[in-house]
């Protein structure tokens, strides 16, 4: 009898997936339309020009962010330009040859050097050699927090003590108290994987989120703490804090336009946490808000192919939600966090 009931439930679940999954898929971009790390309308022309060995659009873009103190966007653009330069750096070499003291060129150069050092088997030794390069980028743009984000990552990789790290942190927040990138760098230092603990990581992230102004990406920082614990897979899991982090992330996501590339990375991280916490209804809503904008983080840290990981998670969530919808209708399924649409739809 038990085996018969199990088979019946499996058959009903499959029938629900077959009936409802296509309708749920219709609300999402087709797989072929999903883009990985798609640039926004300001960055795209700079990347196209860089592919032609022309650094001028990138130089103008970063100069604009520096002059307007657009530190969050500046940080993101510097990281994306360094990613491009990792395999094609002729445009950056040309830029530095023409303007060797340009603060924006120096910042991209430092970002690229740190990234290459992190990928080296001799990471600590390579990073220690880069201190003067990071200092030069910071001195060239005194009010810019982005070089200090680099300095924080550099300190973590060179095993700097807490005192040295706190000194760098003070310099970073003096320039931008709620800078997302600097806070993420600090969270990584405080993580159990490095020099802290899951509890310290959550304490820091939750306080920073409370202090951040409305709409700030820093309000999503507890998601990073949740991800660090889920990724570690060791020690007591702070389930309540992880779920609270997800709730914060959902609230922040709801404030942003659907299909907006700016919060895409936060939304991708939120989806991962929701999937791990078995909250498929809310995860499906976030996939709808993400639209076509998949991001390498966090998927590159949990699989070899980040785009495939994103699409696989989306398919799994869609099937799980379809299983909760009665065959005779498109109802909202079971109540609670896992329900289709959830209470944040």
N, C-alpha and C positions, 0 to 999 in steps of 0.2 A: 504493500500500500504506500509506504514511504517513497519507494523508488518510482511508483506511478505518479505520485503527486509532484515529485521533483521533475520528472519528465514533462508533466503537464505545464508546470511553471516555465520550464525552458522553452516549450513550444509557444506558449502565449507570449513570452518575452521576445522571441524571434519574430513572431507575427507583428508585434507592436513596432519593432524596429523597421521591418519591411514597410509597414503602413505609414509611419510618421517621420522616419528619418529623412526622406526626400523633402518633405515640407519644411522641416527644420533647416535642411541644407540650403533651401531657397533664400533664407534670410542672411546667408553668409556668402562672401565672394568665392567663386570657384577656385579650386586648387591652383590652376594655372595663372590666376590673377594675383596670387599672394606673393609679395616681394619681401626679400630679406634685407633688412637695414636700408630701406629706401631713403635716399636723401630728400630733404625738404626743398622748397622752391628756391631758397637762397643758396643752399650748398650745391645743388645739382650743377649749375653752370661752372662753379669753381672746379668740380671734379672733372667735368668734360674738358675744360681748358687744361687741367693738369695732365690729362691723358695725352694732350697735344704738346706737352712740355712747356706750357705757358702758365707761370705762377701768378700773373697779375690779378685775375679774378679772386684767387684765394687771398692774396695780399689785401685787396680792397675789402673783402668780406671780414677778415679778422681785424683789420684796422677799424672798421665800422663798429664791431662788437666791443672793441677796446674803448673807443671814444664815447660810446653810448653806455658803457658799463653793463653790457648784456652778458654777465658772467656765465650764466647757465648755458646760453647758446654758444658762447665762445668756447667753453669747455667741450661741449659736444662737437663743435666743428673742428677743433684742434684734434680731438681723438679720431674723428673720421678721416681727416686729411692725413694724419700719421698712419692710419690703417692703409690708406691708398699708397702712401709713400713706402710702406714696408716692402712692397714688391716693385714699385715704380717710383724711384726717388729722383729722377733726372730733373724734374721741374723744381724740386726743393733745392737741389744742388745749384741750379741756375739762379734761383732766388737768392740764396746765400752768397753766391759769387758776386751778384750785383749789389746786394744790400746786406753785408755781413753783420751789421749791428741792428738790423730791423728786429724789433721786439717780437713781432709775430712769427717771423722766420725762425728766430732763436727758440721760441716756444714749441713750434712744430718739431724742430730739430731735437729738442730735449725729450719731447714726448716719444718720438720715434726711437731715440737711443735707449730710453728706459724700457720701452716695449721689447726691443730686441734683446736687451740684457735679461729681462724676465724669462725670455724663451731659451736662454743659454743654460747648458749644464753647469757652467761656472757662474751662476746668477749673482751670488753675493759679491764675488770679486769684480765682475763686470759692472755691477751697480755702484760699487765704491768708487770706481774711476769716473763716475758721471756727476759727482757732487758739484764740481766747478761749472759744468754745463747747466745744471738746474739753477745754480746761483746766478749765472749770467742772465738767464731768462727772467728771474725774479727782479734783478737789478734793472733790467731794461724796461720793465713795466711795473713800477713800485706799488700801484694800487690794485694789481691783478691777483685774485686768489688762485688762479689756475696753476701757476708754477708751484704754489704751496701744496696743492693737491698732488702734484708730481713729487714734491719733497716728502710728503707723508707716505706715498707708495714706496719711495726710495728708502725711507727709514725702516719700513716694515721688512723690505727685502734684505737690508743690511744688518738686521737684528739690533736696531737701535733700542736703547733702554727707554723706560717709561718717561723719565725726565726729559730726554732729548725729544721724544715724540710730543710731549705736552708743550714744549717750547715752539715746535713747528705748528702745532694746532692753534696756539695763541696767535701766531702770525696770520694763519689762514682765516680765522673767524674775525680778526680785526679788520680784514679787508671785505669780508662778506659773511655776516653772522649765520646765514641759513643756506650757504652754498651746498648744493646737493652732492657734488663730486667730492668735496672735502669731507663731508659727513660719511659718505660711503667708504672713503679711504680710512677714516677713523674706525668705522665699524669693522672693517676687515682686520685692522690691527687688534681690536678688542675681541675678535672671535676666538672660539675655542681652538680653531685650527692654528692660530698664531699665538698671541700673548695674553689672552683673556679667557672668558668663559661665555657660555650661552646666556647666562643670567646678566653678566655685565653688558653684553651686546644688546640684549633687550632693554635693559635699564637706560642705556645711552640713547637708543633709537626712539623709545617711547617719549623720553623727555624732550629730545630734539623735535619730534613731531608735534608735541604739545606747544612748544615755543614758536614753531614756524607759522607764518601768516597764511591766511586762506589762499588756496590755489598753489602754494609752494610745493615743489616736488619733495621737499624735505618731510612733508607730512606722510609720505609713503615709506619712510625709513624702516619702520617695524617690519615691513615685508622683507627687507634685506636680512634682518635678524632672523626672521622665520625661515627664509631660504637657507641661511647658513646652518641652522639646526637640522632642517630636513635633509640637506645635502650631507651633513656629517653622519647621520644615521646612528649616532652613538649617544649614550647617556639618557637621562630621563627627558622625555619630550614634554615641553611646556605647551600642552595642547590649547589651553585657554588663551595664552598670549599669542599663539599662532593664529587662532581664529579671530582674536581681536585685531591683529595686524591685517588680516584679510578684510575684516569689516571696515577698517580705516581706508584700506586701498579701494574698496568698492565705493565708499563715499567720495573719495577724491576723483575717481574715474567718472562718477556721475556728474561731476562739475565740468568736465571737459567735453568738447564736441566729439560725436561719434566719428570714427574714421580719421582722427587727427594724428599725424605722425609724431607730434611733440610728446604726448604721454604714452606712446606705444610701448616703450621699454618697461615702464611701470606696469602697464596693463598685461604685458607678456609675463612679467614676474608674478603678478596677481593671479593670472590663470594657472600658472604652475602650482602655486600654493593652494588654490581652490581645488585643483585636481587631486593633489596629494591628501587634502583633507576631505575628499569624497563629497564635494559640494558641486555636482555637475550642473544643476540649474543655473547657479550664479556664474559658473565658469562659461556656460554657453552664452549668457548675456554679455560677458566680457569679450568673448570671441567676436560677438556682433559689434561691440564698440571698437575693437581693434581694427576691424575691416581687413584690408589687405596688407597690414604692416606688421609682419613678423620681425623679431629682432634676435640677434645672435645670443644676447643674454636674456634669459638664463639657459636656453636650450643647448648652447655649445658646451656647457659645463655638465650636462647630463646625457650627452650622446655625441656621436661623431658627426652627424648631419643635422645642424640646427633647424633648417627648413623642414626636413622630413619629420623631425621631432615635434615641431609645431603642428604640422598637418595631422600627424598621427594622434596627438593629444586632442585635436579638434574633432576628429572622427570618433574617437572613443567617447568624448563628452556627448556628442550628438546622439550616439547610440544609447548611452546610459539614460539620457533624458527621454528618448523615444520609448524606452522600456517602462517608463512611469506613466505614460499617457494611455488611458483606456482605449480599447480597440474601436469603440463606437463613437468616439469623439476626440476632440483636441483639448481636453480638459487640462487643468493645471497640475494634475498628478498629485502625489502625496505632499502634504504640508511640510513646512520646515525649510532648512537651509538647502536641501538638495532638490527642492521642487523647481520645475521649469519656470524660469523667470525670477523666482525667489521673491523676496520682499523689497528688492532694489530695482525691479524692472522699470 
